[in-house]
Amino acid sequence: MQKKGRNRIVEIIDQITPDQGVFILRKLWNSSPDVRMRIETEIKKEL
Protein backbone atom coordinates (compact mmCIF):
# COMPACT_ATOMS: atom_id res chain seq x y z
CA MET A 1 0.00 0.00 0.00
CA GLN A 2 2.83 2.40 0.77
CA LYS A 3 4.23 1.73 -2.69
CA LYS A 4 1.11 3.21 -4.33
CA GLY A 5 1.49 6.39 -2.29
CA ARG A 6 5.13 6.66 -3.29
CA ASN A 7 4.25 6.27 -6.96
CA ARG A 8 1.68 9.07 -6.65
CA ILE A 9 4.34 11.40 -5.23
CA VAL A 10 6.69 10.63 -8.10
CA GLU A 11 3.92 11.36 -10.59
CA ILE A 12 3.19 14.73 -8.98
CA ILE A 13 6.86 15.68 -8.93
CA ASP A 14 7.22 14.68 -12.57
CA GLN A 15 4.37 17.01 -13.52
CA ILE A 16 5.79 20.27 -12.14
CA THR A 17 7.82 22.68 -14.21
CA PRO A 18 11.32 23.79 -13.17
CA ASP A 19 9.88 27.21 -12.24
CA GLN A 20 7.26 25.58 -10.04
CA GLY A 21 9.97 23.45 -8.43
CA VAL A 22 12.01 26.54 -7.56
CA PHE A 23 8.90 28.28 -6.19
CA ILE A 24 8.09 25.29 -3.96
CA LEU A 25 11.72 24.95 -2.85
CA ARG A 26 11.82 28.63 -1.86
CA LYS A 27 8.58 28.26 0.13
CA LEU A 28 10.04 25.28 1.98
CA TRP A 29 13.34 27.13 2.45
CA ASN A 30 11.50 29.96 4.20
CA SER A 31 9.16 27.71 6.20
CA SER A 32 11.48 26.89 9.10
CA PRO A 33 15.15 26.82 10.09
CA ASP A 34 15.11 22.99 10.28
CA VAL A 35 13.78 22.61 6.76
CA ARG A 36 16.23 25.22 5.51
CA MET A 37 19.16 23.33 7.04
CA ARG A 38 18.04 20.07 5.41
CA ILE A 39 17.66 21.72 2.01
CA GLU A 40 21.04 23.42 2.35
CA THR A 41 22.69 20.10 3.23
CA GLU A 42 21.18 18.42 0.16
CA ILE A 43 22.22 21.30 -2.10
CA LYS A 44 25.80 21.11 -0.85
CA LYS A 45 25.85 17.36 -1.53
CA GLU A 46 24.74 17.94 -5.12
CA LEU A 47 27.20 20.77 -5.78
Number of C-alpha atoms within 10 A of each C-alpha: 5 6 8 8 10 10 11 11 11 10 11 9 12 9 10 12 10 9 9 12 13 12 12 12 14 13 12 15 17 11 11 10 11 12 13 17 12 11 16 13 11 11 10 8 8 7 5
